[in-house]
Amino acid sequence: MDVDEAWRQGSIVWYRRGGVGQSLEREVRAIDPNLCPDPPSGKERPQPMLATAAESTPEKGPSVWIYLVGGARFK
């Protein structure tokens, strides 16, 4: 079982998964750490792609006017 944290308190094993703490009263043979590899350093991390101004500006099409009853209009 993968948990965030586990510890023994007497004969009871406590564990925390997803911010919720629970206990086990059954036999637990061992609690082994699950070590994750270190995060990559700043040099190995890929740089995010930045959009240029030309790519982020939408193309302007023809204007459309909508005329409402009563003479009001909007673009």
N, CA, C and O atoms as a Maestro MAE file, in Angstrom:
{
 s_m_m2io_version
 :::
 2.0.0
}

f_m_ct {
 s_m_title
 :::
 protein
 m_atom[300] {
  # First column is atom index #
  i_m_mmod_type
  r_m_x_coord
  r_m_y_coord
  r_m_z_coord
  i_m_residue_number
  s_m_chain_name
  s_m_pdb_residue_name
  s_m_pdb_atom_name
  i_m_atomic_number
  :::
  1 25 0.859 -1.160 0.000 1 A "MET " " N  " 7
  2 3 0.000 0.000 0.000 1 A "MET " " CA " 6
  3 2 0.909 1.228 0.000 1 A "MET " " C  " 6
  4 15 1.827 1.318 0.815 1 A "MET " " O  " 8
  5 25 0.660 2.173 -0.909 2 A "ASP " " N  " 7
  6 3 1.427 3.417 -0.951 2 A "ASP " " CA " 6
  7 2 0.726 4.465 -0.087 2 A "ASP " " C  " 6
  8 15 -0.462 4.740 -0.254 2 A "ASP " " O  " 8
  9 25 1.487 5.037 0.834 3 A "VAL " " N  " 7
  10 3 0.948 6.069 1.718 3 A "VAL " " CA " 6
  11 2 1.922 7.236 1.755 3 A "VAL " " C  " 6
  12 15 3.080 7.103 1.357 3 A "VAL " " O  " 8
  13 25 1.444 8.388 2.237 4 A "ASP " " N  " 7
  14 3 2.297 9.564 2.350 4 A "ASP " " CA " 6
  15 2 3.271 9.437 3.520 4 A "ASP " " C  " 6
  16 15 4.429 9.843 3.425 4 A "ASP " " O  " 8
  17 25 2.782 8.864 4.631 5 A "GLU " " N  " 7
  18 3 3.598 8.766 5.848 5 A "GLU " " CA " 6
  19 2 3.092 7.582 6.670 5 A "GLU " " C  " 6
  20 15 1.889 7.326 6.704 5 A "GLU " " O  " 8
  21 25 3.990 6.862 7.330 6 A "ALA " " N  " 7
  22 3 3.597 5.737 8.189 6 A "ALA " " CA " 6
  23 2 4.504 5.683 9.396 6 A "ALA " " C  " 6
  24 15 5.693 5.989 9.304 6 A "ALA " " O  " 8
  25 25 3.937 5.288 10.546 7 A "TRP " " N  " 7
  26 3 4.725 5.163 11.763 7 A "TRP " " CA " 6
  27 2 4.035 4.178 12.701 7 A "TRP " " C  " 6
  28 15 2.839 3.909 12.584 7 A "TRP " " O  " 8
  29 25 4.825 3.646 13.639 8 A "ARG " " N  " 7
  30 3 4.309 2.710 14.648 8 A "ARG " " CA " 6
  31 2 4.151 3.448 15.965 8 A "ARG " " C  " 6
  32 15 4.977 4.278 16.343 8 A "ARG " " O  " 8
  33 25 3.071 3.121 16.646 9 A "GLN " " N  " 7
  34 3 2.846 3.659 17.986 9 A "GLN " " CA " 6
  35 2 2.394 2.483 18.840 9 A "GLN " " C  " 6
  36 15 1.211 2.149 18.892 9 A "GLN " " O  " 8
  37 25 3.359 1.866 19.507 10 A "GLY " " N  " 7
  38 3 3.078 0.642 20.243 10 A "GLY " " CA " 6
  39 2 2.884 -0.499 19.255 10 A "GLY " " C  " 6
  40 15 3.745 -0.746 18.411 10 A "GLY " " O  " 8
  41 25 1.756 -1.193 19.358 11 A "SER " " N  " 7
  42 3 1.486 -2.284 18.423 11 A "SER " " CA " 6
  43 2 0.607 -1.838 17.255 11 A "SER " " C  " 6
  44 15 0.298 -2.643 16.376 11 A "SER " " O  " 8
  45 25 0.202 -0.574 17.235 12 A "ILE " " N  " 7
  46 3 -0.671 -0.040 16.184 12 A "ILE " " CA " 6
  47 2 0.171 0.710 15.163 12 A "ILE " " C  " 6
  48 15 1.067 1.473 15.523 12 A "ILE " " O  " 8
  49 25 -0.122 0.486 13.894 13 A "VAL " " N  " 7
  50 3 0.549 1.201 12.806 13 A "VAL " " CA " 6
  51 2 -0.392 2.284 12.307 13 A "VAL " " C  " 6
  52 15 -1.537 2.014 11.944 13 A "VAL " " O  " 8
  53 25 0.108 3.512 12.293 14 A "TRP " " N  " 7
  54 3 -0.654 4.652 11.792 14 A "TRP " " CA " 6
  55 2 -0.093 5.032 10.432 14 A "TRP " " C  " 6
  56 15 1.108 4.913 10.187 14 A "TRP " " O  " 8
  57 25 -0.972 5.489 9.554 15 A "TYR " " N  " 7
  58 3 -0.518 5.967 8.253 15 A "TYR " " CA " 6
  59 2 -1.383 7.138 7.804 15 A "TYR " " C  " 6
  60 15 -2.528 7.300 8.226 15 A "TYR " " O  " 8
  61 25 -0.787 7.948 6.932 16 A "ARG " " N  " 7
  62 3 -1.487 9.109 6.400 16 A "ARG " " CA " 6
  63 2 -1.473 9.001 4.878 16 A "ARG " " C  " 6
  64 15 -0.415 8.864 4.265 16 A "ARG " " O  " 8
  65 25 -2.647 9.064 4.285 17 A "ARG " " N  " 7
  66 3 -2.771 9.022 2.830 17 A "ARG " " CA " 6
  67 2 -3.776 10.092 2.413 17 A "ARG " " C  " 6
  68 15 -4.927 10.076 2.849 17 A "ARG " " O  " 8
  69 25 -3.335 11.018 1.568 18 A "GLY " " N  " 7
  70 3 -4.232 12.070 1.097 18 A "GLY " " CA " 6
  71 2 -4.708 13.000 2.187 18 A "GLY " " C  " 6
  72 15 -5.810 13.540 2.091 18 A "GLY " " O  " 8
  73 25 -3.905 13.208 3.234 19 A "GLY " " N  " 7
  74 3 -4.265 14.116 4.315 19 A "GLY " " CA " 6
  75 2 -5.160 13.491 5.382 19 A "GLY " " C  " 6
  76 15 -5.550 14.172 6.330 19 A "GLY " " O  " 8
  77 25 -5.492 12.202 5.243 20 A "VAL " " N  " 7
  78 3 -6.350 11.523 6.212 20 A "VAL " " CA " 6
  79 2 -5.524 10.483 6.947 20 A "VAL " " C  " 6
  80 15 -4.891 9.633 6.322 20 A "VAL " " O  " 8
  81 25 -5.528 10.547 8.277 21 A "GLY " " N  " 7
  82 3 -4.790 9.585 9.086 21 A "GLY " " CA " 6
  83 2 -5.679 8.421 9.495 21 A "GLY " " C  " 6
  84 15 -6.826 8.621 9.896 21 A "GLY " " O  " 8
  85 25 -5.147 7.194 9.393 22 A "GLN " " N  " 7
  86 3 -5.885 5.993 9.780 22 A "GLN " " CA " 6
  87 2 -4.939 5.046 10.499 22 A "GLN " " C  " 6
  88 15 -3.720 5.213 10.454 22 A "GLN " " O  " 8
  89 25 -5.506 4.059 11.157 23 A "SER " " N  " 7
  90 3 -4.681 3.102 11.878 23 A "SER " " CA " 6
  91 2 -4.972 1.684 11.411 23 A "SER " " C  " 6
  92 15 -6.051 1.388 10.899 23 A "SER " " O  " 8
  93 25 -3.984 0.814 11.600 24 A "LEU " " N  " 7
  94 3 -4.115 -0.612 11.319 24 A "LEU " " CA " 6
  95 2 -3.796 -1.363 12.595 24 A "LEU " " C  " 6
  96 15 -2.773 -1.103 13.229 24 A "LEU " " O  " 8
  97 25 -4.650 -2.281 12.977 25 A "GLU " " N  " 7
  98 3 -4.364 -3.086 14.154 25 A "GLU " " CA " 6
  99 2 -3.903 -4.474 13.768 25 A "GLU " " C  " 6
  100 15 -3.555 -5.266 14.644 25 A "GLU " " O  " 8
  101 25 -3.891 -4.795 12.483 26 A "ARG " " N  " 7
  102 3 -3.399 -6.097 12.049 26 A "ARG " " CA " 6
  103 2 -1.880 -6.080 11.970 26 A "ARG " " C  " 6
  104 15 -1.262 -5.020 12.065 26 A "ARG " " O  " 8
  105 25 -1.286 -7.238 11.799 27 A "GLU " " N  " 7
  106 3 0.169 -7.352 11.775 27 A "GLU " " CA " 6
  107 2 0.750 -6.686 10.522 27 A "GLU " " C  " 6
  108 15 0.287 -6.908 9.402 27 A "GLU " " O  " 8
  109 25 1.768 -5.873 10.749 28 A "VAL " " N  " 7
  110 3 2.497 -5.248 9.647 28 A "VAL " " CA " 6
  111 2 3.935 -5.720 9.771 28 A "VAL " " C  " 6
  112 15 4.580 -5.492 10.795 28 A "VAL " " O  " 8
  113 25 4.438 -6.371 8.740 29 A "ARG " " N  " 7
  114 3 5.792 -6.926 8.796 29 A "ARG " " CA " 6
  115 2 6.859 -5.844 8.692 29 A "ARG " " C  " 6
  116 15 7.846 -5.872 9.427 29 A "ARG " " O  " 8
  117 25 6.666 -4.897 7.790 30 A "ALA " " N  " 7
  118 3 7.692 -3.869 7.602 30 A "ALA " " CA " 6
  119 2 7.077 -2.624 6.995 30 A "ALA " " C  " 6
  120 15 6.058 -2.678 6.306 30 A "ALA " " O  " 8
  121 25 7.722 -1.505 7.269 31 A "ILE " " N  " 7
  122 3 7.373 -0.235 6.638 31 A "ILE " " CA " 6
  123 2 8.612 0.196 5.870 31 A "ILE " " C  " 6
  124 15 9.629 0.547 6.468 31 A "ILE " " O  " 8
  125 25 8.527 0.168 4.549 32 A "ASP " " N  " 7
  126 3 9.670 0.500 3.701 32 A "ASP " " CA " 6
  127 2 9.453 1.859 3.046 32 A "ASP " " C  " 6
  128 15 8.361 2.144 2.554 32 A "ASP " " O  " 8
  129 25 10.493 2.703 3.038 33 A "PRO " " N  " 7
  130 3 10.355 3.993 2.359 33 A "PRO " " CA " 6
  131 2 10.350 3.802 0.839 33 A "PRO " " C  " 6
  132 15 11.066 2.955 0.305 33 A "PRO " " O  " 8
  133 25 9.550 4.582 0.176 34 A "ASN " " N  " 7
  134 3 9.483 4.581 -1.277 34 A "ASN " " CA " 6
  135 2 10.166 5.862 -1.737 34 A "ASN " " C  " 6
  136 15 9.537 6.918 -1.802 34 A "ASN " " O  " 8
  137 25 11.445 5.768 -2.052 35 A "LEU " " N  " 7
  138 3 12.222 6.956 -2.390 35 A "LEU " " CA " 6
  139 2 12.061 7.292 -3.863 35 A "LEU " " C  " 6
  140 15 12.286 6.454 -4.736 35 A "LEU " " O  " 8
  141 25 11.671 8.525 -4.121 36 A "CYS " " N  " 7
  142 3 11.538 9.017 -5.493 36 A "CYS " " CA " 6
  143 2 12.863 9.634 -5.912 36 A "CYS " " C  " 6
  144 15 13.584 10.157 -5.063 36 A "CYS " " O  " 8
  145 25 13.205 9.589 -7.198 37 A "PRO " " N  " 7
  146 3 14.441 10.242 -7.649 37 A "PRO " " CA " 6
  147 2 14.332 11.746 -7.464 37 A "PRO " " C  " 6
  148 15 13.242 12.317 -7.494 37 A "PRO " " O  " 8
  149 25 15.492 12.378 -7.270 38 A "ASP " " N  " 7
  150 3 15.520 13.822 -7.090 38 A "ASP " " CA " 6
  151 2 15.008 14.517 -8.343 38 A "ASP " " C  " 6
  152 15 15.216 14.024 -9.452 38 A "ASP " " O  " 8
  153 25 14.333 15.669 -8.178 39 A "PRO " " N  " 7
  154 3 13.875 16.404 -9.357 39 A "PRO " " CA " 6
  155 2 15.078 16.918 -10.142 39 A "PRO " " C  " 6
  156 15 16.125 17.181 -9.551 39 A "PRO " " O  " 8
  157 25 14.951 17.064 -11.449 40 A "PRO " " N  " 7
  158 3 16.087 17.522 -12.249 40 A "PRO " " CA " 6
  159 2 16.503 18.928 -11.856 40 A "PRO " " C  " 6
  160 15 15.681 19.740 -11.431 40 A "PRO " " O  " 8
  161 25 17.794 19.204 -12.004 41 A "SER " " N  " 7
  162 3 18.291 20.537 -11.666 41 A "SER " " CA " 6
  163 2 17.818 21.540 -12.708 41 A "SER " " C  " 6
  164 15 17.239 21.159 -13.726 41 A "SER " " O  " 8
  165 25 18.063 22.809 -12.457 42 A "GLY " " N  " 7
  166 3 17.613 23.877 -13.341 42 A "GLY " " CA " 6
  167 2 18.182 23.771 -14.743 42 A "GLY " " C  " 6
  168 15 17.540 24.204 -15.700 42 A "GLY " " O  " 8
  169 25 19.388 23.198 -14.888 43 A "LYS " " N  " 7
  170 3 20.012 23.097 -16.202 43 A "LYS " " CA " 6
  171 2 19.333 22.033 -17.058 43 A "LYS " " C  " 6
  172 15 19.258 22.182 -18.277 43 A "LYS " " O  " 8
  173 25 18.841 20.969 -16.444 44 A "GLU " " N  " 7
  174 3 18.242 19.874 -17.191 44 A "GLU " " CA " 6
  175 2 16.756 20.087 -17.459 44 A "GLU " " C  " 6
  176 15 16.175 19.411 -18.309 44 A "GLU " " O  " 8
  177 25 16.146 21.009 -16.750 45 A "ARG " " N  " 7
  178 3 14.726 21.250 -16.886 45 A "ARG " " CA " 6
  179 2 14.424 21.922 -18.223 45 A "ARG " " C  " 6
  180 15 15.088 22.904 -18.555 45 A "ARG " " O  " 8
  181 25 13.460 21.446 -19.002 46 A "PRO " " N  " 7
  182 3 13.137 22.101 -20.273 46 A "PRO " " CA " 6
  183 2 12.497 23.460 -20.038 46 A "PRO " " C  " 6
  184 15 11.723 23.644 -19.099 46 A "PRO " " O  " 8
  185 25 12.828 24.398 -20.897 47 A "GLN " " N  " 7
  186 3 12.279 25.738 -20.787 47 A "GLN " " CA " 6
  187 2 10.897 25.784 -21.425 47 A "GLN " " C  " 6
  188 15 10.689 25.168 -22.471 47 A "GLN " " O  " 8
  189 25 9.946 26.496 -20.825 48 A "PRO " " N  " 7
  190 3 8.613 26.584 -21.411 48 A "PRO " " CA " 6
  191 2 8.655 27.400 -22.707 48 A "PRO " " C  " 6
  192 15 9.448 28.330 -22.849 48 A "PRO " " O  " 8
  193 25 7.799 27.034 -23.627 49 A "MET " " N  " 7
  194 3 7.746 27.752 -24.891 49 A "MET " " CA " 6
  195 2 6.894 28.995 -24.699 49 A "MET " " C  " 6
  196 15 5.790 28.922 -24.158 49 A "MET " " O  " 8
  197 25 7.401 30.124 -25.139 50 A "LEU " " N  " 7
  198 3 6.683 31.385 -25.032 50 A "LEU " " CA " 6
  199 2 6.096 31.747 -26.384 50 A "LEU " " C  " 6
  200 15 6.771 31.644 -27.409 50 A "LEU " " O  " 8
  201 25 4.852 32.166 -26.386 51 A "ALA " " N  " 7
  202 3 4.199 32.560 -27.627 51 A "ALA " " CA " 6
  203 2 4.658 33.964 -28.009 51 A "ALA " " C  " 6
  204 15 4.797 34.836 -27.152 51 A "ALA " " O  " 8
  205 25 4.887 34.168 -29.277 52 A "THR " " N  " 7
  206 3 5.247 35.507 -29.740 52 A "THR " " CA " 6
  207 2 3.986 36.322 -29.940 52 A "THR " " C  " 6
  208 15 2.885 35.773 -29.977 52 A "THR " " O  " 8
  209 25 4.140 37.620 -30.069 53 A "ALA " " N  " 7
  210 3 2.989 38.500 -30.234 53 A "ALA " " CA " 6
  211 2 2.223 38.171 -31.507 53 A "ALA " " C  " 6
  212 15 0.995 38.258 -31.526 53 A "ALA " " O  " 8
  213 25 2.921 37.797 -32.563 54 A "ALA " " N  " 7
  214 3 2.253 37.486 -33.827 54 A "ALA " " CA " 6
  215 2 1.397 36.227 -33.696 54 A "ALA " " C  " 6
  216 15 0.326 36.150 -34.298 54 A "ALA " " O  " 8
  217 25 1.843 35.252 -32.930 55 A "GLU " " N  " 7
  218 3 1.094 34.013 -32.771 55 A "GLU " " CA " 6
  219 2 -0.117 34.182 -31.868 55 A "GLU " " C  " 6
  220 15 -1.133 33.517 -32.071 55 A "GLU " " O  " 8
  221 25 -0.028 35.065 -30.866 56 A "SER " " N  " 7
  222 3 -1.107 35.184 -29.898 56 A "SER " " CA " 6
  223 2 -2.215 36.129 -30.352 56 A "SER " " C  " 6
  224 15 -3.297 36.102 -29.766 56 A "SER " " O  " 8
  225 25 -1.996 36.965 -31.371 57 A "THR " " N  " 7
  226 3 -3.020 37.889 -31.830 57 A "THR " " CA " 6
  227 2 -3.909 37.188 -32.854 57 A "THR " " C  " 6
  228 15 -3.412 36.679 -33.859 57 A "THR " " O  " 8
  229 25 -5.209 37.157 -32.609 58 A "PRO " " N  " 7
  230 3 -6.092 36.512 -33.577 58 A "PRO " " CA " 6
  231 2 -6.231 37.373 -34.831 58 A "PRO " " C  " 6
  232 15 -6.100 38.596 -34.779 58 A "PRO " " O  " 8
  233 25 -6.495 36.723 -35.943 59 A "GLU " " N  " 7
  234 3 -6.696 37.459 -37.186 59 A "GLU " " CA " 6
  235 2 -8.040 38.152 -37.140 59 A "GLU " " C  " 6
  236 15 -9.026 37.591 -36.664 59 A "GLU " " O  " 8
  237 25 -8.071 39.379 -37.638 60 A "LYS " " N  " 7
  238 3 -9.318 40.132 -37.648 60 A "LYS " " CA " 6
  239 2 -10.030 39.882 -38.959 60 A "LYS " " C  " 6
  240 15 -9.469 40.078 -40.038 60 A "LYS " " O  " 8
  241 25 -11.268 39.447 -38.851 61 A "GLY " " N  " 7
  242 3 -12.095 39.199 -40.025 61 A "GLY " " CA " 6
  243 2 -12.980 40.413 -40.291 61 A "GLY " " C  " 6
  244 15 -12.811 41.464 -39.673 61 A "GLY " " O  " 8
  245 25 -13.906 40.261 -41.196 62 A "PRO " " N  " 7
  246 3 -14.802 41.383 -41.486 62 A "PRO " " CA " 6
  247 2 -15.715 41.664 -40.291 62 A "PRO " " C  " 6
  248 15 -16.088 40.753 -39.552 62 A "PRO " " O  " 8
  249 25 -16.062 42.917 -40.117 63 A "SER " " N  " 7
  250 3 -16.945 43.324 -39.028 63 A "SER " " CA " 6
  251 2 -18.374 42.902 -39.339 63 A "SER " " C  " 6
  252 15 -18.790 42.910 -40.498 63 A "SER " " O  " 8
  253 25 -19.114 42.539 -38.319 64 A "VAL " " N  " 7
  254 3 -20.513 42.157 -38.468 64 A "VAL " " CA " 6
  255 2 -21.330 43.078 -37.577 64 A "VAL " " C  " 6
  256 15 -21.092 43.165 -36.372 64 A "VAL " " O  " 8
  257 25 -22.289 43.761 -38.174 65 A "TRP " " N  " 7
  258 3 -23.184 44.631 -37.419 65 A "TRP " " CA " 6
  259 2 -24.513 43.926 -37.246 65 A "TRP " " C  " 6
  260 15 -25.047 43.357 -38.198 65 A "TRP " " O  " 8
  261 25 -25.051 43.959 -36.034 66 A "ILE " " N  " 7
  262 3 -26.352 43.378 -35.746 66 A "ILE " " CA " 6
  263 2 -27.299 44.527 -35.413 66 A "ILE " " C  " 6
  264 15 -27.062 45.299 -34.485 66 A "ILE " " O  " 8
  265 25 -28.380 44.623 -36.193 67 A "TYR " " N  " 7
  266 3 -29.375 45.678 -35.995 67 A "TYR " " CA " 6
  267 2 -30.552 45.105 -35.227 67 A "TYR " " C  " 6
  268 15 -31.110 44.075 -35.606 67 A "TYR " " O  " 8
  269 25 -30.924 45.774 -34.153 68 A "LEU " " N  " 7
  270 3 -32.036 45.338 -33.325 68 A "LEU " " CA " 6
  271 2 -33.265 46.181 -33.623 68 A "LEU " " C  " 6
  272 15 -33.158 47.289 -34.148 68 A "LEU " " O  " 8
  273 25 -34.430 45.647 -33.284 69 A "VAL " " N  " 7
  274 3 -35.672 46.392 -33.442 69 A "VAL " " CA " 6
  275 2 -35.598 47.615 -32.539 69 A "VAL " " C  " 6
  276 15 -35.240 47.499 -31.367 69 A "VAL " " O  " 8
  277 25 -35.927 48.761 -33.062 70 A "GLY " " N  " 7
  278 3 -35.867 49.985 -32.276 70 A "GLY " " CA " 6
  279 2 -34.677 50.831 -32.694 70 A "GLY " " C  " 6
  280 15 -34.519 51.945 -32.194 70 A "GLY " " O  " 8
  281 25 -33.834 50.340 -33.593 71 A "GLY " " N  " 7
  282 3 -32.727 51.129 -34.113 71 A "GLY " " CA " 6
  283 2 -31.377 50.887 -33.449 71 A "GLY " " C  " 6
  284 15 -30.368 51.423 -33.907 71 A "GLY " " O  " 8
  285 25 -31.334 50.100 -32.388 72 A "ALA " " N  " 7
  286 3 -30.047 49.846 -31.743 72 A "ALA " " CA " 6
  287 2 -29.219 48.899 -32.605 72 A "ALA " " C  " 6
  288 15 -29.770 48.053 -33.309 72 A "ALA " " O  " 8
  289 25 -27.909 49.041 -32.549 73 A "ARG " " N  " 7
  290 3 -27.030 48.171 -33.282 73 A "ARG " " CA " 6
  291 2 -25.761 47.948 -32.467 73 A "ARG " " C  " 6
  292 15 -25.406 48.765 -31.617 73 A "ARG " " O  " 8
  293 25 -25.093 46.853 -32.730 74 A "PHE " " N  " 7
  294 3 -23.789 46.625 -32.107 74 A "PHE " " CA " 6
  295 2 -22.938 45.788 -33.030 74 A "PHE " " C  " 6
  296 15 -23.445 45.040 -33.867 74 A "PHE " " O  " 8
  297 25 -21.655 45.921 -32.867 75 A "LYS " " N  " 7
  298 3 -20.672 45.275 -33.720 75 A "LYS " " CA " 6
  299 2 -20.308 43.918 -33.194 75 A "LYS " " C  " 6
  300 15 -19.485 43.224 -33.792 75 A "LYS " " O  " 8
  :::
 }
 m_bond[299] {
  # First column is bond index #
  i_m_from
  i_m_to
  i_m_order
  :::
  1 1 2 1
  2 2 3 1
  3 3 4 2
  4 3 5 1
  5 5 6 1
  6 6 7 1
  7 7 8 2
  8 7 9 1
  9 9 10 1
  10 10 11 1
  11 11 12 2
  12 11 13 1
  13 13 14 1
  14 14 15 1
  15 15 16 2
  16 15 17 1
  17 17 18 1
  18 18 19 1
  19 19 20 2
  20 19 21 1
  21 21 22 1
  22 22 23 1
  23 23 24 2
  24 23 25 1
  25 25 26 1
  26 26 27 1
  27 27 28 2
  28 27 29 1
  29 29 30 1
  30 30 31 1
  31 31 32 2
  32 31 33 1
  33 33 34 1
  34 34 35 1
  35 35 36 2
  36 35 37 1
  37 37 38 1
  38 38 39 1
  39 39 40 2
  40 39 41 1
  41 41 42 1
  42 42 43 1
  43 43 44 2
  44 43 45 1
  45 45 46 1
  46 46 47 1
  47 47 48 2
  48 47 49 1
  49 49 50 1
  50 50 51 1
  51 51 52 2
  52 51 53 1
  53 53 54 1
  54 54 55 1
  55 55 56 2
  56 55 57 1
  57 57 58 1
  58 58 59 1
  59 59 60 2
  60 59 61 1
  61 61 62 1
  62 62 63 1
  63 63 64 2
  64 63 65 1
  65 65 66 1
  66 66 67 1
  67 67 68 2
  68 67 69 1
  69 69 70 1
  70 70 71 1
  71 71 72 2
  72 71 73 1
  73 73 74 1
  74 74 75 1
  75 75 76 2
  76 75 77 1
  77 77 78 1
  78 78 79 1
  79 79 80 2
  80 79 81 1
  81 81 82 1
  82 82 83 1
  83 83 84 2
  84 83 85 1
  85 85 86 1
  86 86 87 1
  87 87 88 2
  88 87 89 1
  89 89 90 1
  90 90 91 1
  91 91 92 2
  92 91 93 1
  93 93 94 1
  94 94 95 1
  95 95 96 2
  96 95 97 1
  97 97 98 1
  98 98 99 1
  99 99 100 2
  100 99 101 1
  101 101 102 1
  102 102 103 1
  103 103 104 2
  104 103 105 1
  105 105 106 1
  106 106 107 1
  107 107 108 2
  108 107 109 1
  109 109 110 1
  110 110 111 1
  111 111 112 2
  112 111 113 1
  113 113 114 1
  114 114 115 1
  115 115 116 2
  116 115 117 1
  117 117 118 1
  118 118 119 1
  119 119 120 2
  120 119 121 1
  121 121 122 1
  122 122 123 1
  123 123 124 2
  124 123 125 1
  125 125 126 1
  126 126 127 1
  127 127 128 2
  128 127 129 1
  129 129 130 1
  130 130 131 1
  131 131 132 2
  132 131 133 1
  133 133 134 1
  134 134 135 1
  135 135 136 2
  136 135 137 1
  137 137 138 1
  138 138 139 1
  139 139 140 2
  140 139 141 1
  141 141 142 1
  142 142 143 1
  143 143 144 2
  144 143 145 1
  145 145 146 1
  146 146 147 1
  147 147 148 2
  148 147 149 1
  149 149 150 1
  150 150 151 1
  151 151 152 2
  152 151 153 1
  153 153 154 1
  154 154 155 1
  155 155 156 2
  156 155 157 1
  157 157 158 1
  158 158 159 1
  159 159 160 2
  160 159 161 1
  161 161 162 1
  162 162 163 1
  163 163 164 2
  164 163 165 1
  165 165 166 1
  166 166 167 1
  167 167 168 2
  168 167 169 1
  169 169 170 1
  170 170 171 1
  171 171 172 2
  172 171 173 1
  173 173 174 1
  174 174 175 1
  175 175 176 2
  176 175 177 1
  177 177 178 1
  178 178 179 1
  179 179 180 2
  180 179 181 1
  181 181 182 1
  182 182 183 1
  183 183 184 2
  184 183 185 1
  185 185 186 1
  186 186 187 1
  187 187 188 2
  188 187 189 1
  189 189 190 1
  190 190 191 1
  191 191 192 2
  192 191 193 1
  193 193 194 1
  194 194 195 1
  195 195 196 2
  196 195 197 1
  197 197 198 1
  198 198 199 1
  199 199 200 2
  200 199 201 1
  201 201 202 1
  202 202 203 1
  203 203 204 2
  204 203 205 1
  205 205 206 1
  206 206 207 1
  207 207 208 2
  208 207 209 1
  209 209 210 1
  210 210 211 1
  211 211 212 2
  212 211 213 1
  213 213 214 1
  214 214 215 1
  215 215 216 2
  216 215 217 1
  217 217 218 1
  218 218 219 1
  219 219 220 2
  220 219 221 1
  221 221 222 1
  222 222 223 1
  223 223 224 2
  224 223 225 1
  225 225 226 1
  226 226 227 1
  227 227 228 2
  228 227 229 1
  229 229 230 1
  230 230 231 1
  231 231 232 2
  232 231 233 1
  233 233 234 1
  234 234 235 1
  235 235 236 2
  236 235 237 1
  237 237 238 1
  238 238 239 1
  239 239 240 2
  240 239 241 1
  241 241 242 1
  242 242 243 1
  243 243 244 2
  244 243 245 1
  245 245 246 1
  246 246 247 1
  247 247 248 2
  248 247 249 1
  249 249 250 1
  250 250 251 1
  251 251 252 2
  252 251 253 1
  253 253 254 1
  254 254 255 1
  255 255 256 2
  256 255 257 1
  257 257 258 1
  258 258 259 1
  259 259 260 2
  260 259 261 1
  261 261 262 1
  262 262 263 1
  263 263 264 2
  264 263 265 1
  265 265 266 1
  266 266 267 1
  267 267 268 2
  268 267 269 1
  269 269 270 1
  270 270 271 1
  271 271 272 2
  272 271 273 1
  273 273 274 1
  274 274 275 1
  275 275 276 2
  276 275 277 1
  277 277 278 1
  278 278 279 1
  279 279 280 2
  280 279 281 1
  281 281 282 1
  282 282 283 1
  283 283 284 2
  284 283 285 1
  285 285 286 1
  286 286 287 1
  287 287 288 2
  288 287 289 1
  289 289 290 1
  290 290 291 1
  291 291 292 2
  292 291 293 1
  293 293 294 1
  294 294 295 1
  295 295 296 2
  296 295 297 1
  297 297 298 1
  298 298 299 1
  299 299 300 2
  :::
 }
}
